[in-house]
Amino acid sequence: MASHDLDAPDRRILHRLQHEARHTSSSDIASSLDVSASTVRNRIRRLESNGVLRGYHADVDYEAAGYQLFTLIVCTAPIPEREALAAAAAEVPGVVEVQEVMTGEANVLVRAVGADGDDLSRIGEDLDELGLRVSDEDLIRNTHRRPYSGFGDHDSA
């Protein structure tokens, strides 16, 4: 993946979108940057086309939605197969996020939601059938997110 030089306005746009993309319009961002809304829209399109801004995601409280079993499944994949296995794991029903880790045994982290214990067992079995070795499973109570401070409203380099 290519590295892109981000200037202060790009970083501030990213910070605002990370904070609250749904309720932040290009006009809102433009007024805080003292530029036009079309400038902000053009910068967002450029950030998207360059692969810097990859998407907009809903932050779901699974427990409030009736799914109390939100789990982190720690897996190990052979290094040459890690990327392909992680992509395949993302297609397993119930899996909501997969992360590839660059070092160590636990090199694929899978976040999954299950309606009950049987559902989580099925997800673990599906991951095992793909060729991932499941080494640990932990129920997640809460996730706390915040925008990356390096994209903040200050002019950091």
Backbone as JSON, one array per atom type, in Angstrom:
{
  "sequence": "MASHDLDAPDRRILHRLQHEARHTSSSDIASSLDVSASTVRNRIRRLESNGVLRGYHADVDYEAAGYQLFTLIVCTAPIPEREALAAAAAEVPGVVEVQEVMTGEANVLVRAVGADGDDLSRIGEDLDELGLRVSDEDLIRNTHRRPYSGFGDHDSA",
  "N": [[0.84, -1.18, 0.0], [0.57, 2.14, -0.89], [2.14, 5.03, 0.5], [0.68, 8.06, 1.52], [1.11, 11.52, 1.44], [-0.25, 13.52, 3.84], [-1.77, 16.6, 4.27], [-2.39, 19.3, 6.63], [-5.2, 20.06, 6.37], [-6.28, 17.66, 5.25], [-5.75, 15.83, 7.34], [-7.35, 16.94, 9.35], [-9.88, 16.67, 8.23], [-10.08, 13.85, 8.17], [-9.98, 13.36, 10.92], [-12.37, 14.56, 11.83], [-14.25, 12.98, 10.44], [-13.68, 10.46, 11.52], [-14.48, 10.92, 14.1], [-17.29, 11.41, 13.99], [-18.82, 10.44, 11.47], [-21.38, 10.15, 10.36], [-22.99, 12.33, 11.17], [-21.66, 14.54, 10.25], [-21.26, 16.94, 7.97], [-19.96, 17.93, 4.74], [-20.11, 20.67, 4.64], [-20.07, 21.38, 7.38], [-17.48, 20.57, 8.06], [-16.04, 22.17, 6.3], [-16.56, 24.77, 7.27], [-15.13, 24.74, 9.66], [-12.58, 24.54, 8.69], [-12.27, 26.73, 7.18], [-12.65, 26.74, 4.4], [-14.2, 25.97, 1.2], [-17.23, 23.97, 0.89], [-17.19, 22.35, -1.36], [-14.46, 22.02, -1.76], [-13.83, 20.42, 0.45], [-15.4, 18.15, -0.18], [-14.1, 17.36, -2.56], [-11.55, 16.74, -1.54], [-12.22, 14.61, 0.18], [-13.14, 12.74, -1.72], [-10.69, 12.33, -3.06], [-9.14, 11.25, -0.97], [-10.57, 8.9, -0.61], [-10.28, 7.65, -3.18], [-7.54, 7.27, -3.21], [-7.29, 5.32, -1.36], [-6.92, 5.92, 1.3], [-9.05, 6.69, 2.91], [-11.21, 4.32, 3.64], [-13.83, 3.54, 4.15], [-17.09, 3.79, 5.72], [-18.44, 3.07, 8.78], [-20.92, 1.45, 10.77], [-21.27, 1.66, 14.27], [-22.1, -0.77, 16.24], [-23.95, -1.72, 19.05], [-23.96, -4.71, 20.14], [-25.06, -6.13, 22.28], [-27.23, -4.51, 23.08], [-28.71, -4.9, 20.84], [-29.62, -7.39, 21.2], [-27.83, -9.49, 21.07], [-25.83, -11.05, 23.02], [-23.45, -12.38, 22.93], [-20.67, -11.44, 21.95], [-17.64, -11.94, 20.62], [-14.07, -12.39, 20.79], [-12.0, -14.15, 18.81], [-9.05, -15.78, 18.86], [-6.68, -16.65, 16.56], [-4.34, -18.78, 14.77], [-2.52, -18.68, 11.82], [-0.75, -20.21, 9.1], [2.02, -18.35, 7.96], [2.4, -17.89, 5.07], [-0.2, -18.25, 4.23], [-1.79, -16.54, 5.61], [-3.08, -14.05, 4.8], [-4.98, -14.89, 2.86], [-6.48, -16.73, 4.38], [-7.47, -15.05, 6.38], [-9.13, -13.37, 4.86], [-10.97, -15.28, 3.98], [-12.04, -16.03, 6.45], [-13.47, -13.75, 7.1], [-15.75, -14.1, 5.65], [-17.28, -15.96, 6.96], [-20.41, -16.72, 8.33], [-21.62, -14.63, 10.89], [-19.19, -13.59, 11.62], [-17.77, -10.45, 12.14], [-15.55, -8.86, 11.93], [-12.16, -9.05, 10.94], [-8.77, -9.2, 11.72], [-5.46, -9.02, 10.56], [-2.45, -9.9, 12.05], [0.9, -8.92, 12.29], [3.01, -10.18, 13.66], [4.04, -12.95, 15.74], [2.38, -15.86, 17.2], [-0.42, -15.67, 17.47], [-1.89, -14.6, 14.99], [-4.15, -13.92, 13.56], [-7.0, -12.21, 14.25], [-10.29, -12.56, 15.14], [-13.43, -11.14, 15.23], [-16.59, -11.93, 16.34], [-20.15, -12.45, 16.31], [-22.61, -14.08, 18.13], [-25.74, -15.78, 18.49], [-26.13, -17.63, 20.46], [-24.41, -20.1, 22.51], [-24.08, -22.38, 20.88], [-24.03, -21.24, 18.36], [-21.63, -19.76, 18.47], [-19.88, -21.91, 18.72], [-20.22, -23.14, 16.24], [-19.15, -21.13, 14.58], [-16.46, -21.17, 15.42], [-15.81, -23.79, 14.61], [-16.16, -23.53, 11.84], [-14.07, -21.75, 11.28], [-11.91, -23.36, 11.97], [-12.18, -25.37, 10.03], [-11.43, -23.93, 7.8], [-8.73, -23.82, 8.1], [-7.57, -22.36, 10.05], [-6.05, -22.21, 13.22], [-7.62, -22.24, 16.2], [-6.83, -20.59, 19.11], [-7.7, -19.24, 21.35], [-10.63, -17.89, 22.93], [-12.52, -15.12, 23.73], [-15.04, -13.41, 25.49], [-16.33, -10.27, 24.62], [-16.84, -7.35, 26.37], [-17.12, -4.5, 26.17], [-16.31, -2.05, 23.68], [-14.15, 0.58, 23.14], [-13.73, 3.41, 21.26], [-11.9, 5.97, 19.56], [-11.1, 8.92, 17.65], [-8.02, 9.01, 15.83], [-5.42, 10.75, 17.31], [-3.4, 12.03, 15.92], [-4.57, 13.03, 13.68], [-5.87, 15.23, 14.54], [-7.31, 18.54, 15.27], [-5.18, 20.24, 15.51], [-2.11, 21.5, 14.09], [-0.27, 19.13, 13.44], [2.71, 17.39, 12.55]],
  "CA": [[0.0, 0.0, 0.0], [1.37, 3.36, -1.02], [2.0, 6.03, 1.55], [0.23, 9.34, 0.97], [1.39, 12.67, 2.3], [-1.46, 14.22, 4.24], [-1.54, 17.93, 4.82], [-3.22, 19.58, 7.81], [-6.64, 19.93, 6.1], [-6.61, 16.24, 5.11], [-5.77, 15.23, 8.68], [-8.51, 17.45, 10.08], [-11.05, 16.01, 7.63], [-10.09, 12.48, 8.67], [-10.31, 13.4, 12.35], [-13.81, 14.84, 11.95], [-14.99, 11.81, 9.96], [-13.52, 9.39, 12.52], [-15.24, 11.27, 15.3], [-18.72, 11.23, 13.77], [-19.02, 10.58, 10.03], [-22.78, 10.23, 9.97], [-23.57, 13.64, 11.45], [-20.71, 15.57, 9.87], [-21.39, 17.25, 6.55], [-18.81, 18.64, 4.17], [-20.26, 22.08, 5.04], [-19.59, 21.49, 8.76], [-16.01, 20.48, 8.04], [-15.54, 23.35, 5.58], [-16.58, 25.96, 8.12], [-14.05, 24.65, 10.65], [-11.3, 24.66, 7.99], [-12.29, 27.99, 6.44], [-12.59, 26.44, 2.96], [-15.55, 25.7, 0.68], [-17.71, 22.59, 1.02], [-16.74, 21.59, -2.53], [-13.06, 21.65, -1.5], [-13.87, 19.28, 1.36], [-15.89, 16.98, -0.94], [-13.02, 16.93, -3.47], [-10.5, 16.1, -0.73], [-12.74, 13.32, 0.62], [-13.09, 11.85, -2.9], [-9.28, 11.99, -3.31], [-8.74, 10.34, 0.09], [-11.21, 7.61, -0.91], [-9.68, 7.03, -4.37], [-6.17, 6.88, -2.86], [-7.34, 4.22, -0.4], [-6.67, 6.37, 2.67], [-10.36, 6.6, 3.53], [-11.7, 3.07, 3.06], [-15.25, 3.29, 4.32], [-17.83, 4.37, 6.83], [-18.96, 1.89, 9.45], [-21.81, 1.63, 11.92], [-20.77, 1.15, 15.55], [-23.27, -1.47, 16.75], [-23.93, -2.3, 20.39], [-24.59, -6.02, 19.9], [-25.87, -6.51, 23.44], [-28.48, -3.76, 22.98], [-29.45, -5.46, 19.7], [-30.09, -8.72, 21.57], [-26.78, -10.5, 20.87], [-24.91, -10.85, 24.14], [-22.21, -13.12, 22.73], [-19.73, -10.79, 21.05], [-16.43, -12.63, 21.05], [-12.79, -12.28, 20.1], [-11.44, -15.49, 18.6], [-7.64, -15.63, 18.53], [-6.3, -17.77, 15.7], [-3.01, -18.82, 14.16], [-2.5, -19.12, 10.42], [0.59, -20.24, 8.53], [2.33, -17.03, 7.4], [2.1, -17.73, 3.64], [-1.65, -18.35, 3.99], [-2.49, -15.65, 6.54], [-3.96, -13.09, 4.13], [-6.1, -15.62, 2.24], [-7.31, -17.29, 5.44], [-8.18, -13.93, 7.02], [-10.21, -12.97, 3.95], [-11.99, -16.34, 4.03], [-12.68, -15.96, 7.76], [-14.41, -12.63, 7.07], [-16.97, -14.55, 4.98], [-18.01, -16.89, 7.82], [-21.58, -16.06, 8.94], [-21.43, -14.27, 12.29], [-17.93, -12.85, 11.75], [-18.0, -9.05, 11.82], [-14.27, -8.18, 11.7], [-10.96, -9.89, 11.0], [-7.53, -8.44, 11.66], [-4.21, -9.77, 10.39], [-1.39, -9.4, 12.93], [2.16, -9.18, 11.59], [4.0, -10.97, 14.39], [3.59, -13.86, 16.78], [1.5, -17.0, 16.92], [-1.81, -15.21, 17.35], [-1.73, -13.65, 13.89], [-5.44, -13.58, 12.98], [-7.97, -11.92, 15.29], [-11.63, -12.6, 14.55], [-14.53, -10.71, 16.1], [-17.8, -12.6, 15.86], [-21.36, -12.3, 17.11], [-23.42, -15.29, 18.12], [-27.01, -15.73, 19.22], [-26.0, -18.52, 21.62], [-23.16, -20.86, 22.54], [-24.0, -23.25, 19.7], [-23.65, -20.39, 17.24], [-20.19, -19.5, 18.58], [-19.19, -23.17, 18.43], [-20.25, -23.31, 14.78], [-18.19, -20.19, 14.0], [-15.13, -21.74, 15.69], [-15.63, -24.96, 13.74], [-15.98, -23.03, 10.47], [-12.72, -21.2, 11.19], [-11.02, -24.51, 12.0], [-12.27, -26.03, 8.72], [-10.69, -23.11, 6.84], [-7.3, -24.02, 8.31], [-7.1, -21.52, 11.15], [-6.01, -22.9, 14.51], [-8.18, -21.38, 17.24], [-6.07, -20.77, 20.35], [-8.37, -18.62, 22.49], [-11.89, -17.21, 22.67], [-12.84, -14.23, 24.84], [-16.22, -12.58, 25.31], [-16.03, -8.84, 24.67], [-17.86, -6.62, 27.12], [-17.26, -3.17, 25.56], [-15.25, -1.55, 22.82], [-14.06, 2.03, 23.23], [-13.0, 3.93, 20.11], [-11.78, 7.42, 19.44], [-10.31, 9.29, 16.48], [-6.56, 9.06, 15.98], [-5.06, 12.11, 17.71], [-2.53, 12.62, 14.91], [-5.41, 13.7, 12.68], [-6.64, 16.24, 15.27], [-7.47, 19.88, 14.75], [-3.94, 20.99, 15.6], [-1.24, 21.29, 12.93], [0.85, 18.23, 13.79], [3.39, 16.87, 11.36]],
  "C": [[0.88, 1.24, 0.0], [1.1, 4.3, 0.14], [1.6, 7.34, 0.89], [0.55, 10.43, 1.96], [0.08, 13.39, 2.58], [-1.09, 15.59, 4.77], [-2.5, 18.16, 5.98], [-4.72, 19.5, 7.5], [-7.08, 18.47, 5.91], [-6.72, 15.57, 6.47], [-6.99, 15.67, 9.46], [-9.81, 16.85, 9.53], [-11.17, 14.59, 8.16], [-10.49, 12.43, 10.14], [-11.8, 13.62, 12.54], [-14.64, 13.63, 11.52], [-14.86, 10.64, 10.93], [-14.36, 9.67, 13.75], [-16.73, 10.98, 15.11], [-19.04, 11.45, 12.3], [-20.48, 10.8, 9.66], [-23.38, 11.63, 10.14], [-22.61, 14.78, 11.13], [-20.81, 15.79, 8.37], [-20.12, 17.93, 6.04], [-18.9, 20.13, 4.51], [-19.77, 22.31, 6.46], [-18.07, 21.5, 8.8], [-15.43, 21.73, 7.4], [-15.51, 24.58, 6.47], [-15.47, 25.92, 9.17], [-12.67, 24.8, 10.01], [-11.16, 26.0, 7.26], [-12.01, 27.77, 4.95], [-14.01, 26.17, 2.49], [-15.92, 24.24, 0.88], [-17.26, 21.76, -0.17], [-15.27, 21.18, -2.39], [-13.0, 20.43, -0.59], [-14.33, 18.03, 0.62], [-14.82, 16.46, -1.88], [-11.91, 16.23, -2.71], [-10.96, 14.72, -0.24], [-12.71, 12.32, -0.54], [-11.65, 11.4, -3.19], [-8.78, 11.01, -2.24], [-9.34, 8.95, -0.12], [-10.53, 6.92, -2.09], [-8.24, 6.59, -4.12], [-6.13, 5.74, -1.84], [-7.02, 4.63, 1.03], [-7.95, 6.25, 3.47], [-11.08, 5.43, 2.88], [-13.18, 2.83, 3.24], [-15.81, 3.98, 5.54], [-18.59, 3.22, 7.48], [-19.88, 2.25, 10.61], [-21.17, 0.99, 13.15], [-21.98, 0.54, 16.27], [-23.02, -1.97, 18.17], [-24.69, -3.62, 20.28], [-25.47, -6.46, 21.06], [-27.23, -5.8, 23.39], [-29.36, -4.29, 21.84], [-29.92, -6.89, 19.98], [-29.09, -9.84, 21.37], [-25.71, -10.3, 21.94], [-23.57, -11.53, 23.93], [-21.39, -12.5, 21.61], [-18.37, -11.28, 21.5], [-15.23, -12.3, 20.18], [-12.23, -13.69, 20.02], [-10.02, -15.3, 18.09], [-7.2, -16.88, 17.77], [-4.85, -17.65, 15.24], [-3.15, -19.38, 12.76], [-1.05, -19.23, 9.98], [0.85, -18.92, 7.79], [2.0, -16.93, 5.91], [0.6, -17.73, 3.31], [-2.45, -17.34, 4.79], [-3.49, -14.72, 5.84], [-5.19, -13.78, 3.54], [-7.04, -16.19, 3.3], [-8.09, -16.2, 6.18], [-9.34, -13.47, 6.15], [-11.33, -14.0, 3.96], [-12.74, -16.31, 5.35], [-13.72, -14.85, 7.79], [-15.74, -13.02, 6.42], [-17.8, -15.52, 5.81], [-19.2, -16.17, 8.44], [-21.37, -15.86, 10.44], [-20.15, -13.49, 12.53], [-18.19, -11.41, 11.3], [-16.7, -8.28, 11.56], [-13.15, -9.19, 11.81], [-9.75, -8.99, 10.86], [-6.37, -9.39, 11.47], [-3.15, -9.1, 11.26], [-0.06, -9.83, 12.32], [3.13, -10.08, 12.34], [3.32, -11.93, 15.35], [2.69, -14.98, 16.28], [0.08, -16.55, 16.64], [-1.87, -14.15, 16.25], [-3.02, -13.37, 13.11], [-6.44, -13.41, 14.13], [-9.34, -11.77, 14.64], [-12.62, -12.12, 15.59], [-15.81, -11.25, 15.5], [-18.94, -12.38, 16.84], [-22.17, -13.57, 16.98], [-24.69, -15.11, 18.93], [-26.95, -16.57, 20.48], [-24.67, -19.27, 21.52], [-22.99, -21.77, 21.34], [-23.55, -22.46, 18.48], [-22.15, -20.09, 17.27], [-19.37, -20.75, 18.3], [-19.11, -23.4, 16.93], [-19.24, -22.38, 14.11], [-16.77, -20.71, 14.21], [-14.83, -22.93, 14.81], [-15.41, -24.54, 12.29], [-14.57, -22.47, 10.27], [-11.69, -22.32, 11.15], [-11.01, -25.22, 10.65], [-11.54, -25.25, 7.63], [-9.19, -23.36, 6.93], [-6.71, -23.11, 9.35], [-7.1, -22.35, 12.42], [-6.49, -21.93, 15.58], [-7.43, -21.64, 18.53], [-6.75, -20.16, 21.56], [-9.66, -17.96, 22.03], [-12.24, -16.4, 23.92], [-14.11, -13.46, 24.52], [-15.83, -11.13, 25.5], [-17.17, -8.14, 25.38], [-18.15, -5.29, 26.45], [-16.09, -2.91, 24.64], [-15.29, -0.03, 22.91], [-13.19, 2.51, 22.07], [-12.9, 5.44, 20.22], [-10.97, 7.72, 18.2], [-8.82, 9.31, 16.81], [-6.15, 10.51, 16.23], [-4.15, 12.8, 16.7], [-3.27, 13.32, 13.79], [-6.16, 14.88, 13.29], [-6.61, 17.62, 14.63], [-6.22, 20.75, 14.89], [-3.09, 20.71, 14.35], [-0.05, 20.44, 13.32], [1.46, 17.68, 12.51], [3.38, 15.38, 11.35]]
}
